[in-house]
């Protein structure tokens, strides 16, 4: 069953450029993953520090493998210092 994921990421203002570079690298690398069907990054119009990912995964296994990739792990290292809060992750299925 496909997994639809939305992630909201809020960078601290002083780290916005650095966080954006990491996020853009995640897009580049993730789009190469076999189980990935969509991985798009958006920046809020109202708050330039807020980024939103829209993702579609073939299945839970593919998403689990994605979360183990080194470029995702390196993003995890930024969270405590360079984000305003923990990313908000929403998993869903189409009904």
C-alpha positions in Angstrom: 0.0 0.0 0.0 1.3 3.4 -0.9 2.3 5.9 1.8 1.6 9.6 1.5 3.8 11.7 3.7 3.8 15.4 4.5 6.6 16.9 6.5 6.7 20.4 7.8 10.2 21.7 8.7 10.8 25.1 10.4 14.4 26.4 10.2 15.8 28.9 12.6 16.2 32.2 10.6 20.0 32.3 11.0 20.3 28.7 9.6 17.7 28.9 6.8 20.2 28.8 3.9 22.2 25.9 5.4 19.0 23.9 6.1 17.7 24.6 2.6 20.9 23.3 1.1 20.6 20.0 3.1 16.9 19.7 2.1 17.7 20.3 -1.6 20.4 17.5 -1.4 17.8 15.2 0.2 15.6 15.8 -2.8 18.4 15.1 -5.3 19.3 11.9 -3.6 15.9 10.7 -2.7 14.6 11.0 -6.2 17.0 8.2 -7.1 15.4 5.8 -4.6 13.5 3.0 -6.3 10.5 3.1 -3.9 10.1 6.9 -4.2 7.3 8.1 -6.5 7.2 11.7 -5.5 9.5 13.8 -3.3 8.9 17.5 -3.7 10.1 20.4 -1.5 8.2 23.7 -1.1 8.9 26.9 0.8 6.2 28.9 2.5 5.3 32.2 0.9 4.4 33.7 4.3 7.3 32.3 6.3 10.5 31.7 4.3 11.9 29.6 7.2 9.1 27.0 6.7 9.6 24.1 4.3 7.1 21.4 3.3 7.8 18.0 1.8 5.2 16.1 -0.1 6.2 12.5 -0.6 4.7 9.3 -2.1 6.3 6.0 -1.3 5.4 2.6 -2.9 5.2 1.0 0.5 6.3 1.1 4.1 9.4 -0.8 3.4 10.6 1.8 0.9 10.0 4.6 3.4 11.8 2.7 6.1 14.8 2.2 3.8 14.7 5.9 2.9 14.9 6.8 6.6 18.2 4.8 6.9 20.0 6.6 4.1 23.1 8.8 5.0 21.6 12.0 3.6 18.5 11.5 5.8 20.7 10.7 8.8 22.7 13.9 8.2 19.4 15.9 8.3 18.7 14.4 11.6 21.9 15.9 13.0 20.6 19.4 12.2 17.3 19.1 14.0 18.2 20.0 17.6 20.4 23.0 16.7 19.1 24.4 13.5 15.4 23.9 13.5 12.8 25.8 15.5 11.1 22.5 16.5 11.0 18.9 15.6 9.7 18.3 12.1 6.0 17.6 11.9 5.4 14.4 10.0 2.0 13.3 8.7 1.5 9.8 7.2 -1.6 9.0 5.3 -3.3 6.7 2.8 -5.7 7.8 0.1 -9.3 6.9 1.0 
